[in-house]
Amino acid sequence: MKKLTALLLIAALTLSLFAGCGKSAEKNALDIIKQRGYITMATDAAWAPYEYVGENGQPDGCDIELAKEIAKGLGVELKIINAAFDTLPTYVESGEADMILAAMTITEERKQTMDFSNPYTVAQQYIIVAKDNSSVKTIEDMAGYTIGTHLGTTGDFLVCDEIDLDDGVLHGTGASYAQYKDLTVASLDLNSGALQAVVCDGPMAENMCIRNENLKCFPLVYADGSGTDESYGVAVKKGNTALLEAINQILDPLVADGTFDQFFVKHVEASSLIAE
């Protein structure tokens, strides 16, 4: 009986030790950032005005400004990983990056593998077509079109579902999609006629049209009048609650006092000047 009691005590202590290690790892994500003196952000600098390559050849944009404020609030430097959008989750999952700021929509699917901050802005999906196109008013009007999307984005998921799924509004209409890792290439194909439309987030669509006078854009709506509203958030590794709480404490006031809106206006202008 004494031996059994001793074994049970050892097992209980071992379990509590492992549980304690897990809690410690969760809490230490923020401590590690502060101890090493920098926070790493993963982004895809192809989404002006949120993130784009500035005149100095480095990532710039309103998301970059926001990341700098987060780093400043934590008392650390900011490092940036610039990679394809569809690969960004792997960077926080592996620990190579501490957060993602990339105009990333908060979705239930993404929340399965990452945790998100409070929303810092809201956007809609937009349709981009040639300026002389008067046929497209709703998503259903793109029947038979080849539609460009940015791989791994919510616009990409929406278009693919509407074409591929049996109950999709474009299913069986002859519509197809072409997925791009860079919307700049999609805009060139739209201008050349290789595409008939592009679907992406509103600010990116408007920026694309500023850069291309032959294009126009407008909110994506369905024939029944419904549209899309999407909230952007900062993504971190699942379970990094201490880091997430710290980010929210910095983020929320910047949203409430209009600072992020000022960043947005600034970079709409700045990114369009680069195009000129």
Backbone torsions as a table, in degrees:
resi	resn	phi	psi	omega
1	MET	NA	-41.5	178.8
2	LYS	-62.3	-41.0	179.2
3	LYS	-63.3	-41.9	179.8
4	LEU	-63.5	-43.1	179.2
5	THR	-62.2	-42.1	179.6
6	ALA	-62.9	-42.9	179.2
7	LEU	-63.4	-41.0	178.8
8	LEU	-64.2	-40.0	178.5
9	LEU	-64.4	-41.5	178.2
10	ILE	-62.1	-44.1	179.8
11	ALA	-62.1	-42.4	-179.6
12	ALA	-64.6	-42.1	179.0
13	LEU	-64.7	-38.6	179.2
14	THR	-63.6	-45.6	179.4
15	LEU	-62.4	-43.3	-179.6
16	SER	-65.9	-33.1	178.3
17	LEU	-65.0	-46.1	178.3
18	PHE	-64.1	-41.5	178.6
19	ALA	-61.8	-41.7	178.8
20	GLY	-63.7	-37.7	177.7
21	CYS	-63.0	-40.8	-180.0
22	GLY	-63.1	-45.2	179.4
23	LYS	-65.4	-37.8	179.7
24	SER	-63.9	-42.0	-179.6
25	ALA	-63.1	-39.2	-179.9
26	GLU	-64.3	-45.9	-177.8
27	LYS	-70.0	-32.1	-173.0
28	ASN	-78.2	-9.6	178.7
29	ALA	-55.5	-45.7	178.5
30	LEU	-69.8	-42.4	-179.9
31	ASP	-61.3	-40.5	-179.8
32	ILE	-61.3	-43.0	179.0
33	ILE	-59.5	-45.8	-178.1
34	LYS	-68.6	-37.3	-179.0
35	GLN	-68.0	-39.8	-178.3
36	ARG	-82.3	-18.5	173.0
37	GLY	90.3	11.6	176.8
38	TYR	-155.0	156.1	174.0
39	ILE	-121.6	137.3	-177.0
40	THR	-104.6	128.7	179.9
41	MET	-109.5	134.7	172.9
42	ALA	-103.4	136.0	-179.0
43	THR	-151.9	171.8	173.7
44	ASP	-125.5	102.1	-172.1
45	ALA	-77.1	58.5	-180.0
46	ALA	-139.2	25.3	-173.4
47	TRP	-129.6	54.2	179.2
48	ALA	-57.5	140.9	5.8
49	PRO	-91.0	4.3	-177.5
50	TYR	-71.4	-47.0	174.5
51	GLU	-152.2	133.1	-179.4
52	TYR	-158.1	168.9	178.2
53	VAL	-86.2	118.7	-177.1
54	GLY	-77.8	-178.1	-177.4
55	GLU	-62.7	-25.6	179.9
56	ASN	-86.6	4.2	179.1
57	GLY	83.0	3.7	-179.3
58	GLN	-108.7	154.5	177.8
59	PRO	-57.9	137.4	179.1
60	ASP	-142.3	172.2	178.0
61	GLY	133.1	173.3	-176.2
62	CYS	-69.0	-29.2	174.5
63	ASP	-69.0	-34.7	178.1
64	ILE	-66.6	-41.9	177.4
65	GLU	-60.5	-41.7	-180.0
66	LEU	-64.5	-42.0	178.3
67	ALA	-62.9	-37.7	177.6
68	LYS	-63.8	-38.4	177.9
69	GLU	-66.6	-37.8	177.0
70	ILE	-64.2	-46.1	178.4
71	ALA	-60.9	-43.5	179.2
72	LYS	-61.2	-43.7	-179.8
73	GLY	-64.1	-29.5	178.4
74	LEU	-87.7	-8.3	-179.4
75	GLY	76.2	30.4	-178.2
76	VAL	-131.9	171.8	175.3
77	GLU	-84.6	164.3	177.9
78	LEU	-111.1	130.5	171.2
79	LYS	-117.1	147.3	-173.9
80	ILE	-125.7	131.7	170.2
81	ILE	-105.8	122.5	179.1
82	ASN	-104.7	114.8	-174.9
83	ALA	-145.9	171.0	178.9
84	ALA	-62.9	140.1	-173.7
85	PHE	-55.0	-43.0	-174.8
86	ASP	-69.0	-12.6	179.4
87	THR	-97.3	-9.6	-172.1
88	LEU	-57.6	-42.4	180.0
89	PRO	-56.5	-31.4	-178.4
90	THR	-65.5	-26.4	-178.5
91	TYR	-71.8	-38.6	177.4
92	VAL	-78.4	-33.1	179.1
93	GLU	-64.8	-36.9	-178.8
94	SER	-84.2	-14.0	-177.8
95	GLY	90.1	0.2	178.0
96	GLU	-66.8	-30.9	176.6
97	ALA	-124.4	150.6	179.7
98	ASP	-92.2	-25.1	-178.0
99	MET	-155.4	158.9	174.3
100	ILE	-115.5	127.0	169.1
101	LEU	-128.3	105.9	-173.1
102	ALA	-158.0	42.6	-176.1
103	ALA	49.1	44.8	-174.9
104	MET	-90.6	123.2	179.3
105	THR	-73.3	137.6	175.7
106	ILE	-79.1	115.1	179.0
107	THR	-127.5	158.4	178.5
108	GLU	-62.3	-36.4	179.5
109	GLU	-64.5	-45.8	-179.9
110	ARG	-67.7	-31.1	179.2
111	LYS	-68.9	-10.9	175.4
112	GLN	-70.7	-29.2	-174.8
113	THR	-118.3	-12.6	-179.6
114	MET	-138.5	159.1	172.3
115	ASP	-104.6	148.3	-175.9
116	PHE	-121.5	147.9	173.5
117	SER	-71.0	176.8	168.9
118	ASN	-62.8	149.9	-179.7
119	PRO	-60.2	144.2	176.2
120	TYR	-114.3	-9.6	172.5
121	THR	-166.9	164.8	-179.8
122	VAL	-123.7	139.4	178.9
123	ALA	-136.2	171.1	175.9
124	GLN	-126.9	159.4	170.0
125	GLN	-76.1	142.1	179.6
126	TYR	-123.2	156.5	171.7
127	ILE	-106.8	133.8	175.6
128	ILE	-115.3	130.4	177.3
129	VAL	-139.8	172.9	175.2
130	ALA	-62.6	146.6	-175.5
131	LYS	-59.9	-29.3	-178.3
132	ASP	-89.2	5.8	178.6
133	ASN	-82.1	113.9	-179.8
134	SER	-109.4	6.2	-174.9
135	SER	-87.4	-30.0	-172.5
136	VAL	-94.6	118.2	174.4
137	LYS	-120.2	-31.7	-178.5
138	THR	-130.2	170.6	178.9
139	ILE	-63.0	-33.7	179.8
140	GLU	-63.1	-25.2	-179.5
141	ASP	-71.5	-8.3	179.5
142	MET	-90.9	18.0	175.0
143	ALA	-55.3	130.2	179.5
144	GLY	84.2	-5.8	-177.8
145	TYR	-82.5	153.4	163.8
146	THR	-95.3	119.6	-170.7
147	ILE	-112.6	126.5	178.0
148	GLY	-85.0	141.4	177.2
149	THR	-137.6	162.0	176.1
150	HIS	-96.0	115.0	-172.3
151	LEU	-51.2	129.3	174.8
152	GLY	85.8	2.6	-178.9
153	THR	-96.6	169.9	178.7
154	THR	-66.9	-31.5	175.1
155	GLY	-64.2	-38.7	176.5
156	ASP	-62.8	-47.2	-179.9
157	PHE	-61.1	-42.8	-177.9
158	LEU	-61.3	-50.9	-177.2
159	VAL	-64.4	-44.7	180.0
160	CYS	-60.3	-42.6	179.6
161	ASP	-65.3	-43.0	-177.7
162	GLU	-67.3	-23.7	177.7
163	ILE	-91.6	-42.2	-171.5
164	ASP	-84.8	-35.3	-175.2
165	LEU	-78.2	146.4	-177.1
166	ASP	-58.0	-33.2	-179.0
167	ASP	-97.1	11.1	178.6
168	GLY	-69.1	145.3	-176.0
169	VAL	-70.5	-16.4	177.8
170	LEU	-108.8	2.2	-179.1
171	HIS	-65.5	129.5	177.6
172	GLY	76.6	9.9	-178.9
173	THR	-96.0	-3.2	-175.1
174	GLY	90.8	-0.9	177.3
175	ALA	-71.5	148.6	177.3
176	SER	-141.3	167.8	179.7
177	TYR	-127.1	153.0	175.5
178	ALA	-127.5	121.1	-174.6
179	GLN	-96.9	133.3	-176.9
180	TYR	-122.5	148.7	171.6
181	LYS	-91.2	-9.3	-179.0
182	ASP	-141.2	118.8	-178.7
183	LEU	-67.1	-22.1	177.1
184	THR	-61.2	-40.9	178.0
185	VAL	-66.2	-38.4	178.0
186	ALA	-62.3	-39.8	179.7
187	SER	-65.9	-36.0	177.2
188	LEU	-65.0	-41.5	179.3
189	ASP	-69.3	-32.0	176.3
190	LEU	-67.7	-40.7	177.4
191	ASN	-66.1	-33.9	-177.4
192	SER	-82.4	-15.1	-178.2
193	GLY	96.9	-0.9	177.5
194	ALA	-67.7	-27.0	172.5
195	LEU	-118.0	156.5	174.4
196	GLN	-107.9	-13.6	179.4
197	ALA	-162.7	161.5	172.7
198	VAL	-133.4	141.7	175.0
199	VAL	-119.5	126.5	178.0
200	CYS	-159.7	178.0	-179.8
201	ASP	-63.6	148.7	-173.9
202	GLY	-53.5	-51.9	-178.3
203	PRO	-59.8	-36.6	178.2
204	MET	-69.3	-38.9	178.9
205	ALA	-63.5	-45.1	179.9
206	GLU	-63.8	-39.0	178.1
207	ASN	-65.0	-39.7	178.8
208	MET	-62.3	-38.1	-179.1
209	CYS	-73.8	-29.2	173.0
210	ILE	-63.6	-38.0	-178.6
211	ARG	-78.9	-20.7	-175.7
212	ASN	-130.8	101.3	-174.6
213	GLU	-69.1	-12.4	179.0
214	ASN	-87.3	0.8	-177.6
215	LEU	-114.8	157.0	173.4
216	LYS	-138.6	159.9	-179.3
217	CYS	-143.9	160.9	-179.0
218	PHE	-163.1	159.7	-177.9
219	PRO	-59.8	139.0	176.2
220	LEU	-75.3	123.4	174.9
221	VAL	-132.0	158.3	175.1
222	TYR	-93.8	168.5	-179.1
223	ALA	-59.7	-26.4	179.7
224	ASP	-85.1	2.9	176.8
225	GLY	93.3	-8.3	179.9
226	SER	-74.8	152.8	-178.6
227	GLY	-132.7	-153.0	-178.7
228	THR	-133.7	132.0	171.8
229	ASP	-124.7	130.0	-176.2
230	GLU	-133.4	137.8	178.5
231	SER	-102.4	134.4	176.6
232	TYR	-93.8	145.0	177.2
233	GLY	-144.3	167.7	173.8
234	VAL	-87.3	127.4	-179.0
235	ALA	-100.4	140.9	174.6
236	VAL	-133.5	170.7	178.9
237	LYS	-62.2	142.0	179.6
238	LYS	-54.7	127.1	177.2
239	GLY	95.1	-7.2	179.3
240	ASN	-82.4	64.4	-172.3
241	THR	-69.0	-36.7	179.7
242	ALA	-63.1	-43.5	177.2
243	LEU	-63.7	-43.3	-178.9
244	LEU	-62.6	-42.1	178.7
245	GLU	-63.0	-40.0	179.0
246	ALA	-65.9	-40.8	178.5
247	ILE	-63.1	-44.5	179.7
248	ASN	-61.9	-37.4	179.7
249	GLN	-64.0	-31.7	178.0
250	ILE	-83.9	-40.9	-173.1
251	LEU	-69.1	-48.2	-171.8
252	ASP	-56.0	-46.6	178.5
253	PRO	-63.5	-33.3	179.9
254	LEU	-67.6	-30.5	176.3
255	VAL	-77.8	-45.0	-175.0
256	ALA	-65.1	-37.5	-176.5
257	ASP	-91.0	4.6	175.7
258	GLY	86.6	4.5	-179.2
259	THR	-60.7	-44.4	-179.6
260	PHE	-63.9	-38.3	177.9
261	ASP	-60.2	-37.3	177.3
262	GLN	-65.6	-40.5	175.8
263	PHE	-58.5	-44.2	-177.5
264	PHE	-60.7	-51.2	-179.3
265	VAL	-59.5	-43.8	179.8
266	LYS	-57.1	-43.6	-173.6
267	HIS	-86.9	-17.5	168.8
268	VAL	-61.2	-45.8	179.7
269	GLU	-69.8	-46.9	-176.3
270	ALA	-62.6	-42.1	-178.6
271	SER	-70.3	-32.4	178.3
272	SER	-71.3	-32.7	177.6
273	LEU	-67.0	-35.6	177.4
274	ILE	-61.3	-38.7	179.8
275	ALA	-64.0	-32.2	-180.0
276	GLU	-73.9	NA	NA
